[in-house]
Amino acid sequence: MSDVIWRRRSVLLTAVGALAEPTATLAAIEAPRKTQQVTVALVAKPSLYQLPLTLADQLGYFKQAGLSVDWQAHESGAKALNSALQGQADVVAGAFEHLFVLHNKGLNYQAFVQMSRTPQVSLGVATRLDIRSLMGLKGLRLGVSSLDSSTYWMACQWLLQNGLLPEQVSFVEVGSSPAVIDALRSGAIDALCNPDPVMHWLEQKNEIRVMVEARTLISTRKLMGGPVPGACLYASAEFLQRQPDVVRALTDAVVHALKWLQTARLTDILKTVPAQYWMGDRAVYLGAFEKLRESYALDGLIARDSVLTAWRAHARLPGMASSTGINRLALDRTYTNAFAEKSKSRFAA
């Protein structure tokens, strides 16, 4: 009897072993992929301008895509771009218009996923000054994140639209962090062009009177003459060719966050965004978000007509028309939808 039991146990162990082998092989095949590293330079990291990146990070979408992101924070888009040009960053998160400047210099960079559909900035005047129109800015100090940044370019657009030349005001570089509030309060600047939530916070605290804004789709079309691409991720064409898996992973994470944002409730935003980004007032932060909600991109794709509109508007700025070496056909080299199209189908509702 014991011999029979022994034989039965032997058969059972053999069967269990046979079943275990495929499992072990499968586990080996499905071993976690090696996490890839990427450095992203960006402006105003805690701002609503970079909300899609904040969401993708906090919701774990970068990790899910197999990425470890090193965030390199800067006070302006121009400084973020310079870090990439100096080889300190792989990708830049910033205004699309920087690509016109890069291509004018013969530098082949491309945007590969769009995060917003408006510039998401506004311009306001300190309430201590009795100024009711932009013409009143003549001779005053206007704070921008830096020269050759989107806040500077947008401020120039508004000045020109209202009959002032950019040289008729004094531009002061103040960055884009909450420290700009001190610059306004101290009298170092008389007006400010910056992203939210800083601008909305100052407005709600009655420290600034917002005169013009490019937060909504309607206000942006009115100023720029049509739709334009806003914040995006861009990198050199060489990087896109050399590291397509990293670019694909970044795009997947951003598009995933944009899809999540379309159905997110205000309570979802508060649960996801770090409290230190609220500037000490969650109601004001949510109010700023509500003003911008429609401005976020839907699927990461960049429309050619929006690029053309942005190029035309940028060429209107002083010093840009004569140096603009990009023709309409060359505009196609400023962006690619190859990655966003795949991400869109991957995260289709």
TIMI-937514 format. One record per residue (C-alpha): x negated, y, z negated; residue in one letter; residue number from 1. Coordinates in Angstrom, 1 decimal. Each point is the difference from the previous one (the first is absolute). Layout:
BEGIN
X: X; Y: Y; Z: Z; code: A; pos: NUM .
...
This chain:
BEGIN
X: 0.0; Y: 0.0; Z: 0.0; code: M; pos: 1 .
X: -2.8; Y: 2.4; Z: -0.8; code: S; pos: 2 .
X: -1.6; Y: -0.7; Z: 3.4; code: D; pos: 3 .
X: 3.3; Y: 1.0; Z: 1.7; code: V; pos: 4 .
X: 0.2; Y: 3.2; Z: -2.0; code: I; pos: 5 .
X: -3.6; Y: 0.8; Z: 0.8; code: W; pos: 6 .
X: 0.7; Y: -0.5; Z: 3.7; code: R; pos: 7 .
X: 3.1; Y: 2.2; Z: -0.1; code: R; pos: 8 .
X: -2.0; Y: 2.8; Z: -1.8; code: R; pos: 9 .
X: -2.7; Y: -0.3; Z: 2.7; code: S; pos: 10 .
X: 2.5; Y: 0.4; Z: 2.8; code: V; pos: 11 .
X: 1.6; Y: 3.0; Z: -1.8; code: L; pos: 12 .
X: -3.3; Y: 1.8; Z: -0.5; code: L; pos: 13 .
X: -0.9; Y: -0.6; Z: 3.6; code: T; pos: 14 .
X: 3.3; Y: 1.6; Z: 1.1; code: A; pos: 15 .
X: -0.4; Y: 2.9; Z: -2.3; code: V; pos: 16 .
X: -3.5; Y: 0.5; Z: 1.3; code: G; pos: 17 .
X: 1.2; Y: 0.0; Z: 3.6; code: A; pos: 18 .
X: 2.6; Y: 2.6; Z: -0.8; code: L; pos: 19 .
X: -2.5; Y: 2.2; Z: -1.8; code: A; pos: 20 .
X: -2.4; Y: 0.2; Z: 2.9; code: E; pos: 21 .
X: 2.1; Y: 2.1; Z: 2.3; code: P; pos: 22 .
X: 0.8; Y: 2.3; Z: -2.9; code: T; pos: 23 .
X: -3.6; Y: 0.5; Z: -0.7; code: A; pos: 24 .
X: -0.7; Y: 0.6; Z: 3.7; code: T; pos: 25 .
X: 2.9; Y: 2.5; Z: 0.2; code: L; pos: 26 .
X: -1.3; Y: 1.9; Z: -3.0; code: A; pos: 27 .
X: -3.4; Y: 0.3; Z: 1.6; code: A; pos: 28 .
X: 1.6; Y: 1.3; Z: 3.2; code: I; pos: 29 .
X: 2.1; Y: 2.5; Z: -1.9; code: E; pos: 30 .
X: -2.8; Y: 1.3; Z: -2.2; code: A; pos: 31 .
X: 0.2; Y: 3.7; Z: -0.6; code: P; pos: 32 .
X: -1.6; Y: 2.2; Z: 2.7; code: R; pos: 33 .
X: -3.0; Y: 2.1; Z: -1.0; code: K; pos: 34 .
X: 1.1; Y: 3.4; Z: -1.0; code: T; pos: 35 .
X: -1.1; Y: 2.7; Z: 2.5; code: Q; pos: 36 .
X: -1.4; Y: 3.4; Z: -1.2; code: Q; pos: 37 .
X: 0.9; Y: 3.3; Z: 1.6; code: V; pos: 38 .
X: -0.6; Y: 3.6; Z: -1.1; code: T; pos: 39 .
X: 2.7; Y: 2.6; Z: 0.7; code: V; pos: 40 .
X: -0.6; Y: 3.7; Z: -0.3; code: A; pos: 41 .
X: 3.0; Y: 2.1; Z: -0.8; code: L; pos: 42 .
X: 1.2; Y: 3.4; Z: -1.1; code: V; pos: 43 .
X: 2.3; Y: 0.6; Z: -2.9; code: A; pos: 44 .
X: 0.2; Y: -3.6; Z: -1.2; code: K; pos: 45 .
X: 2.8; Y: 0.6; Z: -2.6; code: P; pos: 46 .
X: 2.1; Y: 2.0; Z: 2.4; code: S; pos: 47 .
X: 3.2; Y: -1.0; Z: 1.8; code: L; pos: 48 .
X: -2.0; Y: 0.5; Z: 3.2; code: Y; pos: 49 .
X: -1.7; Y: -3.3; Z: -0.8; code: Q; pos: 50 .
X: 3.1; Y: -1.8; Z: -1.5; code: L; pos: 51 .
X: 0.0; Y: -2.9; Z: 2.5; code: P; pos: 52 .
X: -3.6; Y: -0.9; Z: -1.0; code: L; pos: 53 .
X: 0.9; Y: 0.4; Z: -3.7; code: T; pos: 54 .
X: 2.9; Y: -2.4; Z: 0.4; code: L; pos: 55 .
X: -2.0; Y: -2.5; Z: 2.1; code: A; pos: 56 .
X: -2.6; Y: 0.0; Z: -2.8; code: D; pos: 57 .
X: 2.4; Y: -0.2; Z: -3.0; code: Q; pos: 58 .
X: 2.2; Y: -2.6; Z: 1.7; code: L; pos: 59 .
X: -3.0; Y: -2.3; Z: 0.7; code: G; pos: 60 .
X: 0.4; Y: 0.2; Z: 3.8; code: Y; pos: 61 .
X: -3.7; Y: 0.6; Z: 0.6; code: F; pos: 62 .
X: -0.9; Y: -2.9; Z: -2.2; code: K; pos: 63 .
X: 2.6; Y: -2.1; Z: 1.7; code: Q; pos: 64 .
X: -1.6; Y: 0.8; Z: 3.4; code: A; pos: 65 .
X: -3.4; Y: -1.1; Z: -1.4; code: G; pos: 66 .
X: -1.5; Y: 3.5; Z: -0.5; code: L; pos: 67 .
X: -1.8; Y: 1.7; Z: -2.8; code: S; pos: 68 .
X: 0.2; Y: 3.7; Z: 0.6; code: V; pos: 69 .
X: -2.6; Y: 2.5; Z: -1.4; code: D; pos: 70 .
X: 1.8; Y: 3.4; Z: -0.1; code: W; pos: 71 .
X: -2.3; Y: 3.0; Z: 0.6; code: Q; pos: 72 .
X: 2.0; Y: 3.1; Z: -1.1; code: A; pos: 73 .
X: -0.8; Y: 3.4; Z: 1.4; code: H; pos: 74 .
X: 1.5; Y: 3.5; Z: -0.4; code: E; pos: 75 .
X: 0.7; Y: 0.5; Z: 3.7; code: S; pos: 76 .
X: 0.5; Y: -1.9; Z: 3.2; code: G; pos: 77 .
X: -3.1; Y: 1.6; Z: 1.5; code: A; pos: 78 .
X: -2.2; Y: -1.4; Z: -2.9; code: K; pos: 79 .
X: 1.6; Y: -3.4; Z: 0.3; code: A; pos: 80 .
X: -0.8; Y: 0.0; Z: 3.7; code: L; pos: 81 .
X: -3.6; Y: 1.1; Z: -0.6; code: N; pos: 82 .
X: -0.5; Y: -3.0; Z: -2.4; code: S; pos: 83 .
X: 0.9; Y: -2.3; Z: 2.9; code: A; pos: 84 .
X: -2.2; Y: 1.8; Z: 2.4; code: L; pos: 85 .
X: -2.9; Y: -0.4; Z: -2.4; code: Q; pos: 86 .
X: 0.6; Y: -3.8; Z: -0.3; code: G; pos: 87 .
X: 1.4; Y: 0.1; Z: -3.5; code: Q; pos: 88 .
X: 3.5; Y: -1.1; Z: 0.9; code: A; pos: 89 .
X: 1.5; Y: -2.4; Z: 2.5; code: D; pos: 90 .
X: 3.4; Y: 1.5; Z: 0.4; code: V; pos: 91 .
X: 1.6; Y: 3.5; Z: -0.6; code: V; pos: 92 .
X: 3.5; Y: 0.7; Z: -1.2; code: A; pos: 93 .
X: 0.9; Y: 3.5; Z: 1.3; code: G; pos: 94 .
X: 1.6; Y: 2.3; Z: 2.5; code: A; pos: 95 .
X: 0.2; Y: -1.2; Z: 3.6; code: F; pos: 96 .
X: -1.3; Y: 3.4; Z: 1.3; code: E; pos: 97 .
X: -3.5; Y: -0.9; Z: -1.2; code: H; pos: 98 .
X: -0.1; Y: -2.4; Z: 3.0; code: L; pos: 99 .
X: 0.2; Y: 2.9; Z: 2.4; code: F; pos: 100 .
X: -3.0; Y: 1.6; Z: -1.6; code: V; pos: 101 .
X: -1.9; Y: -3.3; Z: 0.0; code: L; pos: 102 .
X: 0.7; Y: -0.6; Z: 3.7; code: H; pos: 103 .
X: -1.0; Y: 3.5; Z: 0.9; code: N; pos: 104 .
X: -3.4; Y: -0.8; Z: -1.5; code: K; pos: 105 .
X: -0.2; Y: -3.2; Z: 2.0; code: G; pos: 106 .
X: 0.7; Y: -2.3; Z: -3.0; code: L; pos: 107 .
X: 2.2; Y: -2.9; Z: 0.8; code: N; pos: 108 .
X: 2.3; Y: -0.5; Z: -3.0; code: Y; pos: 109 .
X: 3.6; Y: -1.4; Z: 0.1; code: Q; pos: 110 .
X: 3.0; Y: 0.1; Z: -2.3; code: A; pos: 111 .
X: 1.4; Y: -3.5; Z: -0.4; code: F; pos: 112 .
X: 3.0; Y: 0.3; Z: -2.3; code: V; pos: 113 .
X: 2.2; Y: 3.1; Z: -0.8; code: Q; pos: 114 .
X: 1.1; Y: 0.6; Z: -3.5; code: M; pos: 115 .
X: 2.1; Y: 3.2; Z: 0.4; code: S; pos: 116 .
X: 1.9; Y: 1.9; Z: 2.7; code: R; pos: 117 .
X: -0.5; Y: 3.5; Z: -1.2; code: T; pos: 118 .
X: -3.1; Y: 1.9; Z: -1.4; code: P; pos: 119 .
X: 1.6; Y: -0.1; Z: -3.5; code: Q; pos: 120 .
X: -1.3; Y: 3.4; Z: -1.1; code: V; pos: 121 .
X: 1.5; Y: 3.3; Z: -0.9; code: S; pos: 122 .
X: -1.1; Y: 3.6; Z: -0.5; code: L; pos: 123 .
X: 1.0; Y: 2.2; Z: -2.9; code: G; pos: 124 .
X: -0.8; Y: 3.3; Z: -1.6; code: V; pos: 125 .
X: -0.6; Y: 0.7; Z: -3.7; code: A; pos: 126 .
X: 3.1; Y: 1.2; Z: -1.6; code: T; pos: 127 .
X: -2.0; Y: 2.7; Z: -1.8; code: R; pos: 128 .
X: -0.1; Y: 1.7; Z: 3.4; code: L; pos: 129 .
X: 3.1; Y: 1.6; Z: 1.5; code: D; pos: 130 .
X: -0.5; Y: -1.5; Z: 3.4; code: I; pos: 131 .
X: 3.0; Y: -1.2; Z: 2.0; code: R; pos: 132 .
X: -1.5; Y: -0.7; Z: 3.4; code: S; pos: 133 .
X: -3.2; Y: -1.4; Z: 1.4; code: L; pos: 134 .
X: -0.9; Y: 3.4; Z: 1.5; code: M; pos: 135 .
X: -0.6; Y: 1.0; Z: -3.6; code: G; pos: 136 .
X: -3.0; Y: -2.3; Z: -0.2; code: L; pos: 137 .
X: -2.1; Y: 2.4; Z: 2.1; code: K; pos: 138 .
X: -3.2; Y: 0.6; Z: -1.9; code: G; pos: 139 .
X: 0.8; Y: -2.5; Z: -2.7; code: L; pos: 140 .
X: -1.8; Y: -3.2; Z: -1.1; code: R; pos: 141 .
X: 1.6; Y: -3.2; Z: 1.3; code: L; pos: 142 .
X: -1.1; Y: -3.3; Z: -1.6; code: G; pos: 143 .
X: -0.5; Y: -3.1; Z: 2.2; code: V; pos: 144 .
X: -1.6; Y: -3.3; Z: -0.8; code: S; pos: 145 .
X: -2.9; Y: 0.9; Z: 2.3; code: S; pos: 146 .
X: -0.7; Y: 1.6; Z: 3.4; code: L; pos: 147 .
X: 0.5; Y: -2.4; Z: 2.9; code: D; pos: 148 .
X: 2.6; Y: -1.9; Z: -2.0; code: S; pos: 149 .
X: 3.7; Y: -0.5; Z: 0.6; code: S; pos: 150 .
X: 1.0; Y: 2.5; Z: -2.6; code: T; pos: 151 .
X: -2.2; Y: 2.7; Z: 1.8; code: Y; pos: 152 .
X: 1.4; Y: -1.0; Z: 3.4; code: W; pos: 153 .
X: 3.6; Y: 0.1; Z: -1.2; code: M; pos: 154 .
X: -0.5; Y: 3.3; Z: -1.7; code: A; pos: 155 .
X: -1.4; Y: 1.4; Z: 3.2; code: C; pos: 156 .
X: 3.1; Y: -1.3; Z: 1.9; code: Q; pos: 157 .
X: 2.4; Y: 1.8; Z: -2.4; code: W; pos: 158 .
X: -2.0; Y: 3.2; Z: 0.1; code: L; pos: 159 .
X: 0.0; Y: 0.1; Z: 3.8; code: L; pos: 160 .
X: 3.7; Y: -0.8; Z: 0.1; code: Q; pos: 161 .
X: 0.6; Y: 3.0; Z: -2.2; code: N; pos: 162 .
X: -2.1; Y: 2.5; Z: 1.8; code: G; pos: 163 .
X: -3.3; Y: -0.2; Z: -2.0; code: L; pos: 164 .
X: -3.4; Y: -1.0; Z: 1.1; code: L; pos: 165 .
X: -1.9; Y: -2.5; Z: -2.2; code: P; pos: 166 .
X: -2.8; Y: 2.6; Z: -0.4; code: E; pos: 167 .
X: 2.5; Y: 2.4; Z: -1.6; code: Q; pos: 168 .
X: 0.0; Y: -2.1; Z: -3.2; code: V; pos: 169 .
X: -2.9; Y: -1.3; Z: -2.2; code: S; pos: 170 .
X: -0.1; Y: -3.8; Z: -0.1; code: F; pos: 171 .
X: -1.2; Y: -1.5; Z: -3.3; code: V; pos: 172 .
X: -1.0; Y: -3.6; Z: -0.3; code: E; pos: 173 .
X: 1.7; Y: -1.4; Z: -3.1; code: V; pos: 174 .
X: 0.3; Y: -3.7; Z: 0.7; code: G; pos: 175 .
X: 3.2; Y: -2.0; Z: -0.5; code: S; pos: 176 .
X: 0.0; Y: -1.2; Z: -3.6; code: S; pos: 177 .
X: 2.2; Y: 1.4; Z: -2.8; code: P; pos: 178 .
X: -3.0; Y: 2.3; Z: -0.7; code: A; pos: 179 .
X: 1.4; Y: 2.3; Z: 2.7; code: V; pos: 180 .
X: 2.5; Y: 1.1; Z: -2.6; code: I; pos: 181 .
X: -2.8; Y: 1.6; Z: -2.0; code: D; pos: 182 .
X: -1.1; Y: 1.9; Z: 3.1; code: A; pos: 183 .
X: 3.5; Y: 1.4; Z: 0.5; code: L; pos: 184 .
X: 0.5; Y: 0.9; Z: -3.7; code: R; pos: 185 .
X: -3.4; Y: 1.7; Z: -0.3; code: S; pos: 186 .
X: 0.7; Y: 2.2; Z: 3.0; code: G; pos: 187 .
X: -2.9; Y: -1.6; Z: 2.0; code: A; pos: 188 .
X: 2.6; Y: -0.5; Z: 2.8; code: I; pos: 189 .
X: 3.3; Y: 1.8; Z: 0.8; code: D; pos: 190 .
X: 1.6; Y: -2.7; Z: 2.1; code: A; pos: 191 .
X: -0.5; Y: -3.8; Z: 0.5; code: L; pos: 192 .
X: 0.5; Y: -2.6; Z: 2.7; code: C; pos: 193 .
X: -0.2; Y: -3.5; Z: -1.4; code: N; pos: 194 .
X: 1.9; Y: -3.4; Z: -0.1; code: P; pos: 195 .
X: 2.5; Y: -1.2; Z: -2.6; code: D; pos: 196 .
X: 0.5; Y: -0.5; Z: -2.8; code: P; pos: 197 .
X: -2.2; Y: 3.0; Z: -0.8; code: V; pos: 198 .
X: 2.1; Y: 2.4; Z: 2.1; code: M; pos: 199 .
X: 3.3; Y: -1.2; Z: -1.2; code: H; pos: 200 .
X: -1.2; Y: 0.0; Z: -3.7; code: W; pos: 201 .
X: -1.1; Y: 3.7; Z: 0.4; code: L; pos: 202 .
X: 3.3; Y: 0.8; Z: 1.6; code: E; pos: 203 .
X: 2.0; Y: -1.6; Z: -2.8; code: Q; pos: 204 .
X: -2.1; Y: 1.7; Z: -2.6; code: K; pos: 205 .
X: 0.7; Y: 3.4; Z: 1.7; code: N; pos: 206 .
X: -3.7; Y: 0.6; Z: 0.6; code: E; pos: 207 .
X: 0.3; Y: 0.0; Z: 3.8; code: I; pos: 208 .
X: 2.5; Y: 1.0; Z: 2.6; code: R; pos: 209 .
X: 0.0; Y: -2.4; Z: 2.9; code: V; pos: 210 .
X: 0.3; Y: 2.0; Z: 3.2; code: M; pos: 211 .
X: -0.3; Y: -2.7; Z: 2.6; code: V; pos: 212 .
X: -0.4; Y: -3.8; Z: 0.0; code: E; pos: 213 .
X: -0.6; Y: -2.9; Z: 2.3; code: A; pos: 214 .
X: 1.4; Y: -2.7; Z: -2.2; code: R; pos: 215 .
X: 3.1; Y: -0.9; Z: 2.0; code: T; pos: 216 .
X: 0.3; Y: -1.2; Z: 3.6; code: L; pos: 217 .
X: 2.1; Y: 3.1; Z: 0.9; code: I; pos: 218 .
X: -2.4; Y: 2.6; Z: -1.4; code: S; pos: 219 .
X: -3.0; Y: -1.8; Z: 1.6; code: T; pos: 220 .
X: 1.7; Y: 0.0; Z: 3.5; code: R; pos: 221 .
X: 0.9; Y: 3.7; Z: -0.5; code: K; pos: 222 .
X: -3.7; Y: 0.9; Z: -0.7; code: L; pos: 223 .
X: -1.8; Y: -2.4; Z: 2.3; code: M; pos: 224 .
X: 2.4; Y: -0.2; Z: 2.9; code: G; pos: 225 .
X: 0.9; Y: -3.6; Z: -0.5; code: G; pos: 226 .
X: -0.9; Y: -3.1; Z: -2.0; code: P; pos: 227 .
X: -3.6; Y: -0.5; Z: -1.1; code: V; pos: 228 .
X: -2.0; Y: -2.8; Z: -1.7; code: P; pos: 229 .
X: -0.9; Y: 0.8; Z: -3.6; code: G; pos: 230 .
X: -2.3; Y: -1.9; Z: -2.3; code: A; pos: 231 .
X: -1.5; Y: -3.2; Z: 1.5; code: C; pos: 232 .
X: -2.9; Y: -2.3; Z: -0.4; code: L; pos: 233 .
X: -2.8; Y: 0.4; Z: 2.5; code: Y; pos: 234 .
X: -3.5; Y: -1.4; Z: 0.6; code: A; pos: 235 .
X: -2.6; Y: -0.1; Z: 2.7; code: S; pos: 236 .
X: 0.8; Y: -2.1; Z: 3.1; code: A; pos: 237 .
X: -3.2; Y: -2.0; Z: -0.8; code: E; pos: 238 .
X: 1.4; Y: -0.9; Z: -3.4; code: F; pos: 239 .
X: 3.3; Y: -1.0; Z: 1.4; code: L; pos: 240 .
X: -1.8; Y: -2.4; Z: 2.4; code: Q; pos: 241 .
X: -2.5; Y: -1.3; Z: -2.5; code: R; pos: 242 .
X: 2.5; Y: -0.5; Z: -2.9; code: Q; pos: 243 .
X: 3.4; Y: -0.8; Z: 1.5; code: P; pos: 244 .
X: 1.0; Y: -2.2; Z: -2.9; code: D; pos: 245 .
X: -0.6; Y: 2.8; Z: -2.5; code: V; pos: 246 .
X: 2.0; Y: 2.5; Z: 2.2; code: V; pos: 247 .
X: 2.8; Y: -2.6; Z: 0.4; code: R; pos: 248 .
X: 0.1; Y: -0.5; Z: -3.8; code: A; pos: 249 .
X: 0.1; Y: 3.7; Z: -0.7; code: L; pos: 250 .
X: 2.8; Y: 0.5; Z: 2.6; code: T; pos: 251 .
X: 2.0; Y: -2.9; Z: -1.4; code: D; pos: 252 .
X: -0.2; Y: 1.4; Z: -3.5; code: A; pos: 253 .
X: 1.1; Y: 3.5; Z: 1.0; code: V; pos: 254 .
X: 2.9; Y: -1.2; Z: 2.3; code: V; pos: 255 .
X: 1.1; Y: -2.3; Z: -2.8; code: H; pos: 256 .
X: 0.1; Y: 3.0; Z: -2.4; code: A; pos: 257 .
X: 1.9; Y: 2.1; Z: 2.5; code: L; pos: 258 .
X: 2.6; Y: -2.7; Z: 0.3; code: K; pos: 259 .
X: 0.3; Y: -0.2; Z: -3.8; code: W; pos: 260 .
X: 0.4; Y: 3.8; Z: -0.2; code: L; pos: 261 .
X: 3.0; Y: 0.0; Z: 2.3; code: Q; pos: 262 .
X: 2.1; Y: -1.7; Z: -2.6; code: T; pos: 263 .
X: -1.7; Y: 1.1; Z: -3.2; code: A; pos: 264 .
X: 2.0; Y: 1.6; Z: -2.7; code: R; pos: 265 .
X: -1.3; Y: 2.9; Z: -2.1; code: L; pos: 266 .
X: -0.4; Y: -2.4; Z: -2.9; code: T; pos: 267 .
X: -2.1; Y: -2.2; Z: 2.2; code: D; pos: 268 .
X: -2.3; Y: 2.9; Z: 0.8; code: I; pos: 269 .
X: -0.5; Y: 0.8; Z: -3.7; code: L; pos: 270 .
X: -0.7; Y: -3.6; Z: -0.8; code: K; pos: 271 .
X: -2.6; Y: -0.2; Z: 2.8; code: T; pos: 272 .
X: -1.8; Y: 3.3; Z: 0.0; code: V; pos: 273 .
X: -2.5; Y: 0.5; Z: -2.8; code: P; pos: 274 .
X: 1.3; Y: 2.5; Z: -2.6; code: A; pos: 275 .
X: -3.1; Y: 2.2; Z: 0.2; code: Q; pos: 276 .
X: 1.1; Y: 0.9; Z: 3.6; code: Y; pos: 277 .
X: 3.3; Y: 1.6; Z: -1.3; code: W; pos: 278 .
X: -1.8; Y: 3.2; Z: -1.3; code: M; pos: 279 .
X: 1.7; Y: -0.5; Z: -3.3; code: G; pos: 280 .
X: 3.5; Y: 0.4; Z: 1.3; code: D; pos: 281 .
X: 1.7; Y: -3.0; Z: 1.6; code: R; pos: 282 .
X: 3.1; Y: 1.9; Z: 1.0; code: A; pos: 283 .
X: -2.1; Y: 2.5; Z: 2.0; code: V; pos: 284 .
X: -2.0; Y: -2.8; Z: 1.5; code: Y; pos: 285 .
X: 3.2; Y: -1.7; Z: 1.2; code: L; pos: 286 .
X: 1.4; Y: 3.3; Z: 1.3; code: G; pos: 287 .
X: -3.1; Y: 0.4; Z: 2.1; code: A; pos: 288 .
X: 0.3; Y: -3.5; Z: 1.3; code: F; pos: 289 .
X: 3.6; Y: 0.5; Z: 1.0; code: E; pos: 290 .
X: -1.0; Y: 3.0; Z: 2.1; code: K; pos: 291 .
X: -2.5; Y: -2.2; Z: 1.8; code: L; pos: 292 .
X: 1.8; Y: -3.3; Z: 0.2; code: R; pos: 293 .
X: 1.1; Y: 0.3; Z: 3.7; code: E; pos: 294 .
X: -3.5; Y: 1.1; Z: 1.0; code: S; pos: 295 .
X: -1.7; Y: -3.4; Z: -0.6; code: Y; pos: 296 .
X: -0.6; Y: -2.2; Z: 3.0; code: A; pos: 297 .
X: 2.3; Y: -2.9; Z: 0.6; code: L; pos: 298 .
X: -2.2; Y: -2.6; Z: 1.7; code: D; pos: 299 .
X: -3.5; Y: 1.5; Z: 0.3; code: G; pos: 300 .
X: 0.2; Y: 0.5; Z: 3.7; code: L; pos: 301 .
X: -1.3; Y: 3.3; Z: 1.6; code: I; pos: 302 .
X: 2.2; Y: 1.5; Z: 2.7; code: A; pos: 303 .
X: -1.9; Y: 1.5; Z: 3.0; code: R; pos: 304 .
X: 2.4; Y: 2.9; Z: 0.3; code: D; pos: 305 .
X: -0.7; Y: 0.9; Z: -3.6; code: S; pos: 306 .
X: -3.8; Y: 0.0; Z: 0.7; code: V; pos: 307 .
X: 0.5; Y: 2.2; Z: 3.0; code: L; pos: 308 .
X: 2.0; Y: 2.5; Z: -2.1; code: T; pos: 309 .
X: -2.6; Y: 0.0; Z: -2.7; code: A; pos: 310 .
X: -2.8; Y: 0.6; Z: 2.6; code: W; pos: 311 .
X: 1.9; Y: 2.9; Z: 1.6; code: R; pos: 312 .
X: 0.6; Y: 1.6; Z: -3.5; code: A; pos: 313 .
X: -3.7; Y: -0.5; Z: -1.0; code: H; pos: 314 .
X: -1.2; Y: 1.6; Z: 3.3; code: A; pos: 315 .
X: 2.0; Y: 3.2; Z: -1.0; code: R; pos: 316 .
X: -2.3; Y: 0.6; Z: -2.9; code: L; pos: 317 .
X: -2.8; Y: 2.6; Z: 0.3; code: P; pos: 318 .
X: -3.2; Y: -1.5; Z: 1.4; code: G; pos: 319 .
X: 1.7; Y: -3.3; Z: 1.0; code: M; pos: 320 .
X: 1.4; Y: 0.7; Z: 3.5; code: A; pos: 321 .
X: -3.4; Y: 0.7; Z: 1.6; code: S; pos: 322 .
X: -1.7; Y: -2.9; Z: -1.7; code: S; pos: 323 .
X: 2.8; Y: -2.6; Z: 0.5; code: T; pos: 324 .
X: -1.7; Y: -2.5; Z: 2.2; code: G; pos: 325 .
X: 2.8; Y: -2.6; Z: -0.2; code: I; pos: 326 .
X: 2.3; Y: -0.4; Z: 2.9; code: N; pos: 327 .
X: 3.4; Y: -1.7; Z: -0.1; code: R; pos: 328 .
X: -1.4; Y: -3.3; Z: 1.1; code: L; pos: 329 .
X: -2.8; Y: 0.1; Z: -2.5; code: A; pos: 330 .
X: 2.6; Y: 0.4; Z: -2.8; code: L; pos: 331 .
X: 0.6; Y: -3.7; Z: 0.3; code: D; pos: 332 .
X: -3.4; Y: -0.6; Z: -1.4; code: R; pos: 333 .
X: 0.8; Y: 1.8; Z: -3.3; code: T; pos: 334 .
X: 2.2; Y: -2.9; Z: -1.2; code: Y; pos: 335 .
X: 0.9; Y: -3.6; Z: 0.4; code: T; pos: 336 .
X: 3.2; Y: -1.9; Z: -0.8; code: N; pos: 337 .
X: -1.5; Y: -3.4; Z: 0.5; code: A; pos: 338 .
X: -0.1; Y: -0.7; Z: -3.7; code: F; pos: 339 .
X: 3.2; Y: 1.7; Z: -1.1; code: A; pos: 340 .
X: 2.0; Y: -1.8; Z: 2.6; code: E; pos: 341 .
X: -1.0; Y: -3.4; Z: -1.4; code: K; pos: 342 .
X: 0.6; Y: 1.2; Z: -3.6; code: S; pos: 343 .
X: 3.4; Y: 1.3; Z: 0.9; code: K; pos: 344 .
X: 1.1; Y: -3.4; Z: 1.4; code: S; pos: 345 .
X: -1.5; Y: -1.7; Z: -3.1; code: R; pos: 346 .
X: 2.0; Y: 2.1; Z: -2.4; code: F; pos: 347 .
X: 3.2; Y: 0.5; Z: 2.0; code: A; pos: 348 .
X: 3.1; Y: 0.4; Z: -2.1; code: A; pos: 349 .
